[in-house]
Amino acid sequence: MKNLFSKSLSKKKLAVISASFVVFAAATGFLFYETTKKTVALTLNGEEKVIKTHAAEIKDIFDELNIAVRSEDYVFPVANTKVENNIKVVWEQAKQVQIVQGEENKTVWTTAATVGELLKEHQIVLSEHDKVLPKLDEKIKNDLEISIQKAFPLTLIDGGNKLEVWSTSTTVADFLVQQGIPLADSDRVEPNLEETITENGVVNVIRVEKVTDVVEEPISFAIETKKDGSLAQGTEKVITEGVNGLVAKEFEVVKENGQEISRKLISEKKIKDKQDKVVALGTKIIAQQVSRQAAQSEPSAGREFYVDSTAYTASCNGCSGVTATGVNLNANPNAKVIAVDPSVIPLGTKVYVDGYGYAVASDTGSAIKGHKIDVFFAGTSEAYRWGRKKVKIKILD
C-alpha cells in the first residue's frame, strides 16, 4: 500500500515538472520572439505610428498591416528594402484626379499635396492670365477635377477706346463679364453676345445713346404784293415790314460712341408768329410817261451793234442810288439811264435801246466790260420782267 502511494506521488511530480518545463519553454520562446522584433517608425498618409515587426522587407510590413500598395503610391524606402531596427518608412497613397484642359480630359494618379504641385509634376506651365479651378493652393482630394483654361489675346473696343486684353472666356457675354464691362439696354455688341470668341478676335462694344435736342428755328416771312392805283406805275411802297417767326423743334437724336448718327423730329411748337411783308406796286400811268413812250420811235440814223443787257434798280445789291455822272435815281425814278463800259460807249452818250427807248449813258459798273450794259428800272417788278437778254443799241451822237 505504501509502495502504491509512493508510485502515484512520483507520477504527479513528473507531470508537474513536465508542465512547468513546457510553460517555461513557451515563455522563453515568446520572450525570445518578442525581443527579436525590429522597431519601425511609419508615416502613413501623414499619420505617424511605431510598430515592432519580424518583416524582412518593407513590402512585408504593408502585408502585415493589410495595406494594398499601388504602383502610383509613394513609398520610401522602396518596397524591397530590408527592414532594419528603427527604420523610418513613409507611404503616401496616390489619389485619382481628372485634368480638363480645353477639349482634352485625362485621368492621373498623384501623390502631390496641392493643385500647384500636381501641375508642376505634369510639367503644365501656366501664364499669369490662365485660369485654374480649384486654385493652385487647393489640397488634392480623391476624384478631384482640375479645370485649366488657357488665356488667349484679343482686342476690346469699348465706346471707341481700343484695348489689347487676355481672356479665357468662350462667349462674348462671358468675356464682357470677365472684363467687368457693363452694358446698357441700348448698347450694341459686335459680334453678338452668344458668339464664340477666338484668339486675336475683336469685340466691339458700341455705346448707343438716345437724347432729346430742342432747336429754335426762324420762320421766314413771305412778301405779299398789292396793286396800288395811287402810286405811279413802276414804283413800290412798303406797307408792312416783314418779321420772321420762331418755332421750337424737338428731335430724338441717336448717338453711337458720342457721334450723332440719326435725328428724328418728334414735335414742334410755334413760339412766335411770322409777319409777312406787304408791298404796294404802283399802277398809275403818268401823262408825261405816255407822251414820252409815244415818242419812243426808233431813230433812223446812228451806229448800231448788239450788247448783253441786264436790268438793275437803285436799291440793287452794292448800288448807291447815284450814278457815276451824279444822277440821283431815287429822286428821278423815271429817268432813262444805262450803265456802260466808257471805253465802248462814253459817258453822256445818248443812245436808243431796242425795247427800252431813248436813254443816256450815265453810269458804270465793275462787271460791265466790253459790249455789256445795265438798264435802269425804278421798280423790281419791271426789272424782273426785263431780266437779262441780248438787245440792239444805236449810238445817237
Secondary structure by P-SEA (a helix, b strand, c coil): caaaaaaaaaaaaaaaaaaaaaaaaaaaaaaaaaaabbbbbbbcccbbbbbccccccaaaaaaaaccccccccccccccccccccbbbbbbbbbbbbbbbcccbbbbbccccccaaaaaaaaccccccccccccccccccccbbbbbbbbbbbbbbbcccbbbbbccccccaaaaaaaacccccccccccccccccccccbbbbbbbbbbbbbbbbbbbbbbbbbbbbcccccccccccbbbbbbbbbbbbbbbbccccccccccccccccbbbbbbbbbbbccccaaaaaaaaacccccccccbbbbbbbbccccccccccccccccccccccccccccccccccccbbbbcccccccccccccccccccbbbbbbccaaaaaaacbbbbbbbbcc
